[in-house]
Amino acid sequence: MTRRLPRRALALCAGGMLLLSSHPAAALAEPADPPSAGGVWQTPTSARLSSDGSLSDVVGLSASSAWAVGQQSVWDIWQSRGAIAHWDGSAWSEVGVRNDPTGAGVLRSIAAASPTELWAVGEGHDGLPYVARGDGTGFDRFAVDELRVGDWLGGVAAGGGRMVSVGRRGKNPMILTVTSAKRKVTKLKGEGTLYGVALSGKDDGWAVGDDGDGPLLARLSDGRWKTVKAPRVPDGYLRDIHVDGPKRALAVGGVYQGESGEAGPLILSWNGKKWSRVRVRGDRMNLYGVTGDRKGHFWISGVDLKRPGEAFLLRYDGRTLKSVHGAPAETRRTVRLQSVAHLPKDGGVLAVGHVVDPKGRYTDVIERFGAPERAKS
């Protein structure tokens, strides 16, 4: 699915005053075997994107319907192409954007208000931010006259009769809101970029990013977006957020360590009154995406740099973090899971991203963690 955009891009290939708790949640990332973590890793698959393909975001509607977006030919600015893939319960297939000869260069985020209302955002080859709307069978580019060349969109959420996408205009955080009645661009005060957004109701939501020095938080309340005070984490940034209700949310990102460009993990937890930092044991991991089941359980996707060849998730129950690793790799590789989505009723999660081989070539990957697959009769 920050501090200074060129530097942050490497890692992304990754209403009231909110105070840092004087007693941060003492959650530690303890190792866990897959069965004790409430599920098993299933056989990984792929959307079979073309050479150097990567998936950046996924949304799950049910065990038999999920959508993912990403990019093909990630290293070629002229040949790069946004990609949309759909899971129908048995296989993944690529879905095109209808009647759009220009096309998207990259699609960064996808959201679903319903099975017949989906939204994807990214960047077009024409230099404009790219917005596409889907009806469950295909997608069409959605014109937004309020957007202009130079605007940047990174995350999208949908529900409650609206679509909200976040990013940056100039040096300021930007929020695009689309309803049946209007389209509005809000430029927030202060510098910064927003990368992730989540809605919990018609007039309630959160957006996350960074302001150049630390994490950036913005809240939707009474129909208005405004920045709110975030816990002080120098060189920190937030990439994604999941809201499990008015009193429960989790935001994930990282903290830059010196000028090397490397980042350690950052997790912030919301209890309905304030944000507090969740302690994570170890600093050799990058965190990219987060999801939840609306029952207080969260899954975080990323890469464990100590075991980069294995699929990697963190599970958080409000008190304890547990790391869950996939099978060891037979060959040298790096698995980056950039987004994760909970599957309603199924109870499992889908995580998407890419595998990088020793020559730096990308292959899109889709991992599923949950109940064991049933044998087909």
Disulfide bonds with the S-S distance in Angstrom:
none
